[in-house]
Structure formats: C-alpha cells, structure tokens
Amino acid sequence: MSNSASIDIDEIVEDATDVQAQKNVRCKSCEHEITSPALAIQPHEHTFRNPAGYSFHVLCYSDAPGAANVGEASTEASWFANYAWTFAICAQCHNHLGWWYEGKDRFAGLIATRLIR
C-alpha cells in the first residue's frame, strides 16, 4: 500500500470525526461538548416558567457528561414531580446550562438557547 492511500484514509477518518463532533450538543459560550443527540429522552422539549417569571425552553437528556452539577438538591419549584434539581453548568466555562434532576432516575434539563445543536 502506498503512503498516499494511507494519508487519504487518515483524512477521511479525521473528516468523519470532525462531522461527529459538529453533531454533538455543545455549550454556546465556549463550544465544550456537553452531550449527544443520541442521549435525548422523550418527551425531549418542554417550556417552563420559573417562580420569578422567566421562561425556559428545556431539552432533556439521559446524560450530559460535559455538564457538572452544582448546589444542594431541592424539590422546591421543580418542574418534574418527585424530582429534586441542582444547577447544571458547563464543566469548562461554568456557564449555567440548565438543571440536573434526580428522582427515580437522573437526567439533565438543558436550556436550548445556551446550547449549539
């Protein structure tokens, strides 16, 4: 096999990796990879209003490895019955991305406008 064929294959693999990275869900502030569309759970999209009157369009994922959880868990004003929430922040830039929910299972509710999809 010639070196040029090997280089072409390497370029194809690199291009495919770049395309996959572009498809992953990333933080809008720093472009850190947060989760994957494959981890979206149904129903996936919700619009909620918090007690202060702010509305959020939230996307739900079974996991978001690029989001850290911060704070004490609370059930106060939870949008999901029997689930406690903590803040979900970008693990890289610490921007608030949404909330982690813990109940019979755990999932992330991420604010759509703070993500690149």
MDAnalysis code that builds the backbone (N, CA, C; Angstrom):
import MDAnalysis as mda
import numpy as np

u = mda.Universe.empty(351, n_residues=117, atom_resindex=np.repeat(np.arange(117), 3), trajectory=True)
u.add_TopologyAttr("name", ["N", "CA", "C"] * 117)
u.add_TopologyAttr("resid", np.arange(1, 118))
u.add_TopologyAttr("resname", ["MET", "SER", "ASN", "SER", "ALA", "SER", "ILE", "ASP", "ILE", "ASP", "GLU", "ILE", "VAL", "GLU", "ASP", "ALA", "THR", "ASP", "VAL", "GLN", "ALA", "GLN", "LYS", "ASN", "VAL", "ARG", "CYS", "LYS", "SER", "CYS", "GLU", "HIS", "GLU", "ILE", "THR", "SER", "PRO", "ALA", "LEU", "ALA", "ILE", "GLN", "PRO", "HIS", "GLU", "HIS", "THR", "PHE", "ARG", "ASN", "PRO", "ALA", "GLY", "TYR", "SER", "PHE", "HIS", "VAL", "LEU", "CYS", "TYR", "SER", "ASP", "ALA", "PRO", "GLY", "ALA", "ALA", "ASN", "VAL", "GLY", "GLU", "ALA", "SER", "THR", "GLU", "ALA", "SER", "TRP", "PHE", "ALA", "ASN", "TYR", "ALA", "TRP", "THR", "PHE", "ALA", "ILE", "CYS", "ALA", "GLN", "CYS", "HIS", "ASN", "HIS", "LEU", "GLY", "TRP", "TRP", "TYR", "GLU", "GLY", "LYS", "ASP", "ARG", "PHE", "ALA", "GLY", "LEU", "ILE", "ALA", "THR", "ARG", "LEU", "ILE", "ARG"])
u.atoms.positions = np.array([
    [0.851, -1.179, 0.000],
    [0.000, 0.000, 0.000],
    [0.890, 1.233, 0.000],
    [0.518, 2.223, -0.761],
    [1.326, 3.433, -0.834],
    [0.980, 4.380, 0.304],
    [1.896, 5.290, 0.606],
    [1.671, 6.280, 1.655],
    [0.524, 7.218, 1.318],
    [0.336, 7.527, 0.031],
    [-0.744, 8.451, -0.340],
    [-2.110, 7.847, -0.030],
    [-2.269, 6.539, -0.194],
    [-3.538, 5.891, 0.149],
    [-3.765, 5.957, 1.652],
    [-2.701, 5.754, 2.411],
    [-2.798, 5.822, 3.869],
    [-3.182, 7.227, 4.312],
    [-2.603, 8.220, 3.719],
    [-2.930, 9.608, 4.062],
    [-4.385, 9.895, 3.735],
    [-4.852, 9.449, 2.606],
    [-6.244, 9.679, 2.235],
    [-7.191, 9.034, 3.243],
    [-6.902, 7.826, 3.683],
    [-7.739, 7.143, 4.672],
    [-7.713, 7.910, 5.988],
    [-6.533, 8.367, 6.397],
    [-6.428, 9.155, 7.623],
    [-7.256, 10.433, 7.529],
    [-7.218, 11.080, 6.373],
    [-8.003, 12.301, 6.186],
    [-9.499, 12.008, 6.258],
    [-9.919, 10.896, 5.690],
    [-11.337, 10.519, 5.728],
    [-11.774, 10.267, 7.166],
    [-10.968, 9.546, 7.921],
    [-11.293, 9.273, 9.327],
    [-11.351, 10.580, 10.108],
    [-10.399, 11.470, 9.871],
    [-10.381, 12.766, 10.559],
    [-11.615, 13.587, 10.197],
    [-11.995, 13.607, 8.924],
    [-13.192, 14.336, 8.495],
    [-14.443, 13.765, 9.145],
    [-14.549, 12.449, 9.230],
    [-15.713, 11.816, 9.859],
    [-15.776, 12.169, 11.338],
    [-14.630, 12.219, 11.995],
    [-14.576, 12.604, 13.408],
    [-15.020, 14.048, 13.577],
    [-14.586, 14.941, 12.684],
    [-14.996, 16.346, 12.741],
    [-16.499, 16.492, 12.565],
    [-17.094, 15.744, 11.649],
    [-18.539, 15.797, 11.420],
    [-19.280, 15.340, 12.666],
    [-18.827, 14.257, 13.303],
    [-19.465, 13.769, 14.525],
    [-19.385, 14.820, 15.626],
    [-18.235, 15.464, 15.785],
    [-18.078, 16.493, 16.819],
    [-19.039, 17.651, 16.578],
    [-19.266, 18.008, 15.313],
    [-20.190, 19.092, 14.992],
    [-21.621, 18.718, 15.346],
    [-21.969, 17.436, 15.308],
    [-23.328, 16.996, 15.600],
    [-23.604, 16.946, 17.098],
    [-22.563, 16.853, 17.921],
    [-22.766, 16.786, 19.360],
    [-23.257, 18.121, 19.891],
    [-23.945, 18.073, 21.009],
    [-24.503, 19.263, 21.635],
    [-23.392, 19.930, 22.436],
    [-23.181, 21.225, 22.183],
    [-22.069, 21.942, 22.802],
    [-22.549, 23.194, 23.522],
    [-21.757, 23.661, 24.455],
    [-22.028, 24.911, 25.168],
    [-21.916, 26.068, 24.178],
    [-22.891, 26.938, 24.180],
    [-22.878, 28.070, 23.257],
    [-21.770, 29.065, 23.601],
    [-21.386, 29.154, 24.871],
    [-20.364, 30.118, 25.290],
    [-18.950, 29.705, 24.905],
    [-18.614, 28.428, 25.097],
    [-17.223, 28.006, 24.886],
    [-17.072, 26.836, 23.919],
    [-18.178, 26.291, 23.435],
    [-18.221, 25.170, 22.497],
    [-17.728, 23.844, 23.086],
    [-17.666, 23.760, 24.407],
    [-17.321, 22.498, 25.071],
    [-18.432, 21.481, 24.798],
    [-18.067, 20.241, 24.510],
    [-19.059, 19.198, 24.248],
    [-19.801, 18.864, 25.541],
    [-21.137, 18.941, 25.482],
    [-21.969, 18.714, 26.658],
    [-22.627, 17.341, 26.616],
    [-23.236, 16.989, 25.498],
    [-23.943, 15.720, 25.385],
    [-24.083, 15.356, 23.913],
    [-24.826, 14.318, 23.650],
    [-25.042, 13.823, 22.293],
    [-26.538, 13.764, 21.997],
    [-26.945, 14.034, 20.766],
    [-28.363, 13.885, 20.411],
    [-28.890, 12.478, 20.698],
    [-28.016, 11.484, 20.667],
    [-28.435, 10.102, 20.942],
    [-28.910, 9.926, 22.384],
    [-28.561, 10.852, 23.268],
    [-28.955, 10.771, 24.676],
    [-30.235, 11.547, 24.978],
    [-30.861, 12.113, 23.942],
    [-32.132, 12.827, 24.139],
    [-33.197, 11.846, 24.607],
    [-33.995, 12.268, 25.590],
    [-35.081, 11.416, 26.078],
    [-36.413, 12.049, 25.711],
    [-37.421, 11.232, 25.588],
    [-38.744, 11.688, 25.163],
    [-39.694, 11.728, 26.347],
    [-40.588, 12.701, 26.470],
    [-40.609, 13.861, 25.576],
    [-39.368, 14.712, 25.804],
    [-38.802, 15.197, 24.724],
    [-37.497, 15.853, 24.737],
    [-37.578, 17.338, 25.073],
    [-38.576, 18.050, 24.539],
    [-38.630, 19.505, 24.666],
    [-39.804, 19.955, 25.520],
    [-39.517, 20.917, 26.394],
    [-40.538, 21.472, 27.286],
    [-40.299, 22.976, 27.414],
    [-41.348, 23.733, 27.670],
    [-41.211, 25.147, 28.011],
    [-41.793, 25.339, 29.398],
    [-40.994, 25.932, 30.283],
    [-41.390, 26.135, 31.671],
    [-41.189, 27.591, 32.059],
    [-41.932, 28.016, 33.085],
    [-41.760, 29.346, 33.663],
    [-41.405, 29.146, 35.133],
    [-40.343, 29.814, 35.584],
    [-39.953, 29.684, 36.986],
    [-40.748, 30.667, 37.853],
    [-40.655, 30.559, 39.179],
    [-41.425, 31.441, 40.060],
    [-41.126, 32.931, 39.858],
    [-39.948, 33.272, 39.333],
    [-39.598, 34.672, 39.072],
    [-40.190, 35.176, 37.756],
    [-40.847, 34.286, 36.996],
    [-41.484, 34.685, 35.749],
    [-40.652, 34.486, 34.496],
    [-39.459, 33.924, 34.620],
    [-38.617, 33.672, 33.449],
    [-39.020, 32.356, 32.793],
    [-39.109, 32.377, 31.463],
    [-39.449, 31.168, 30.709],
    [-38.187, 30.534, 30.142],
    [-38.182, 29.208, 30.115],
    [-37.053, 28.450, 29.587],
    [-37.564, 27.343, 28.686],
    [-36.956, 27.236, 27.511],
    [-37.212, 26.110, 26.612],
    [-36.145, 25.074, 26.959],
    [-36.577, 23.935, 27.504],
    [-35.671, 22.941, 28.077],
    [-35.667, 21.671, 27.229],
    [-34.470, 21.148, 26.994],
    [-34.265, 19.897, 26.267],
    [-33.752, 18.859, 27.261],
    [-34.322, 17.669, 27.246],
    [-33.981, 16.644, 28.240],
    [-33.071, 15.566, 27.658],
    [-32.026, 15.233, 28.430],
    [-31.043, 14.229, 28.036],
    [-30.813, 13.262, 29.193],
    [-30.655, 11.985, 28.892],
    [-30.408, 10.984, 29.933],
    [-29.049, 11.177, 30.593],
    [-28.133, 11.817, 29.894],
    [-26.828, 12.140, 30.464],
    [-26.253, 13.341, 29.730],
    [-25.429, 14.084, 30.421],
    [-24.731, 15.228, 29.839],
    [-23.345, 15.272, 30.479],
    [-22.426, 14.430, 29.990],
    [-21.112, 14.308, 30.618],
    [-20.322, 15.614, 30.703],
    [-20.614, 16.570, 29.840],
    [-19.898, 17.845, 29.853],
    [-20.506, 18.889, 30.766],
    [-21.543, 18.510, 31.512],
    [-22.198, 19.437, 32.446],
    [-22.007, 18.941, 33.872],
    [-21.532, 19.822, 34.719],
    [-21.343, 19.494, 36.137],
    [-22.580, 19.915, 36.919],
    [-22.826, 19.242, 38.042],
    [-23.939, 19.671, 38.891],
    [-23.388, 20.473, 40.060],
    [-24.122, 21.533, 40.437],
    [-23.679, 22.457, 41.467],
    [-24.832, 22.744, 42.412],
    [-24.541, 22.783, 43.687],
    [-25.523, 23.187, 44.684],
    [-26.206, 22.019, 45.358],
    [-27.003, 22.373, 46.353],
    [-27.786, 21.394, 47.104],
    [-29.046, 21.044, 46.324],
    [-29.409, 19.788, 46.315],
    [-30.628, 19.350, 45.628],
    [-31.855, 19.931, 46.325],
    [-32.836, 20.348, 45.514],
    [-34.068, 20.932, 46.045],
    [-35.262, 20.438, 45.241],
    [-36.365, 20.208, 45.934],
    [-37.613, 19.868, 45.243],
    [-38.492, 21.105, 45.079],
    [-38.070, 22.237, 45.661],
    [-38.848, 23.475, 45.577],
    [-38.951, 23.941, 44.124],
    [-40.176, 24.175, 43.680],
    [-40.470, 24.675, 42.328],
    [-39.927, 23.755, 41.230],
    [-39.798, 22.455, 41.517],
    [-39.324, 21.521, 40.497],
    [-40.371, 21.391, 39.396],
    [-39.923, 21.383, 38.162],
    [-40.832, 21.245, 37.021],
    [-41.210, 19.788, 36.781],
    [-40.548, 18.875, 37.456],
    [-40.820, 17.450, 37.292],
    [-41.185, 16.869, 38.657],
    [-42.408, 16.377, 38.781],
    [-42.916, 15.846, 40.054],
    [-42.005, 14.747, 40.591],
    [-41.757, 14.802, 41.892],
    [-40.933, 13.819, 42.597],
    [-39.464, 13.820, 42.171],
    [-39.006, 14.921, 41.606],
    [-37.601, 15.072, 41.234],
    [-37.024, 16.298, 41.929],
    [-35.832, 16.132, 42.487],
    [-35.074, 17.254, 43.043],
    [-34.125, 17.758, 41.958],
    [-33.800, 19.042, 42.013],
    [-32.929, 19.617, 40.991],
    [-31.690, 20.251, 41.619],
    [-30.632, 20.294, 40.827],
    [-29.436, 21.089, 41.107],
    [-29.100, 21.816, 39.813],
    [-28.267, 22.824, 39.897],
    [-27.865, 23.540, 38.689],
    [-26.937, 22.680, 37.841],
    [-27.079, 22.785, 36.516],
    [-26.156, 22.151, 35.569],
    [-25.351, 23.271, 34.921],
    [-24.041, 23.192, 35.052],
    [-23.172, 24.205, 34.462],
    [-22.198, 23.531, 33.502],
    [-21.697, 24.297, 32.554],
    [-20.673, 23.788, 31.646],
    [-19.432, 23.462, 32.473],
    [-18.903, 22.267, 32.310],
    [-17.722, 21.846, 33.060],
    [-16.479, 22.638, 32.668],
    [-16.521, 23.320, 31.524],
    [-15.349, 24.074, 31.078],
    [-15.436, 25.553, 31.446],
    [-16.518, 26.236, 31.072],
    [-16.607, 27.692, 31.293],
    [-17.511, 28.073, 32.465],
    [-18.209, 27.110, 33.031],
    [-19.090, 27.282, 34.196],
    [-20.337, 28.111, 33.911],
    [-20.703, 28.256, 32.649],
    [-21.951, 28.929, 32.290],
    [-23.134, 28.060, 32.729],
    [-24.184, 28.690, 33.241],
    [-25.391, 27.953, 33.642],
    [-26.081, 27.420, 32.387],
    [-26.223, 26.101, 32.294],
    [-26.832, 25.464, 31.124],
    [-28.222, 24.925, 31.399],
    [-28.578, 24.746, 32.665],
    [-29.875, 24.168, 32.987],
    [-29.833, 23.524, 34.351],
    [-30.424, 22.328, 34.460],
    [-30.575, 21.665, 35.742],
    [-30.406, 20.160, 35.599],
    [-29.852, 19.553, 36.633],
    [-29.846, 18.105, 36.783],
    [-31.048, 17.749, 37.628],
    [-31.755, 16.702, 37.263],
    [-32.919, 16.226, 38.019],
    [-32.640, 14.827, 38.533],
    [-32.957, 14.617, 39.804],
    [-32.733, 13.329, 40.445],
    [-34.031, 12.883, 41.097],
    [-34.481, 11.687, 40.731],
    [-35.687, 11.085, 41.294],
    [-35.558, 9.588, 41.138],
    [-36.547, 8.978, 40.472],
    [-36.420, 7.535, 40.225],
    [-35.267, 7.247, 39.267],
    [-34.872, 8.247, 38.493],
    [-33.680, 8.188, 37.657],
    [-33.084, 9.591, 37.620],
    [-32.034, 9.765, 36.855],
    [-31.349, 11.056, 36.780],
    [-31.312, 11.499, 35.328],
    [-31.542, 12.792, 35.097],
    [-31.439, 13.333, 33.747],
    [-31.107, 14.813, 33.816],
    [-30.699, 15.363, 32.673],
    [-30.383, 16.785, 32.571],
    [-31.462, 17.483, 31.758],
    [-31.914, 18.618, 32.252],
    [-32.805, 19.508, 31.512],
    [-31.992, 20.734, 31.138],
    [-31.635, 20.872, 29.867],
    [-30.725, 21.923, 29.425],
    [-31.462, 22.996, 28.635],
    [-31.081, 24.247, 28.846],
    [-31.728, 25.398, 28.217],
    [-31.288, 25.478, 26.754],
    [-32.245, 25.392, 25.853],
    [-31.955, 25.311, 24.412],
    [-31.115, 26.483, 23.917],
    [-31.398, 27.694, 24.380],
    [-30.687, 28.875, 23.883],
    [-29.244, 28.952, 24.373],
    [-28.852, 28.080, 25.282],
    [-27.479, 28.084, 25.793],
    [-26.641, 26.960, 25.196],
    [-27.212, 26.331, 24.156],
    [-26.555, 25.196, 23.510],
    [-26.397, 25.427, 22.020],
    [-25.414, 24.779, 21.443],
    [-25.275, 24.665, 19.991],
    [-25.655, 23.232, 19.668],
    [-26.681, 23.077, 18.819],
    [-27.135, 21.720, 18.466],
    [-26.876, 21.455, 17.011],
])
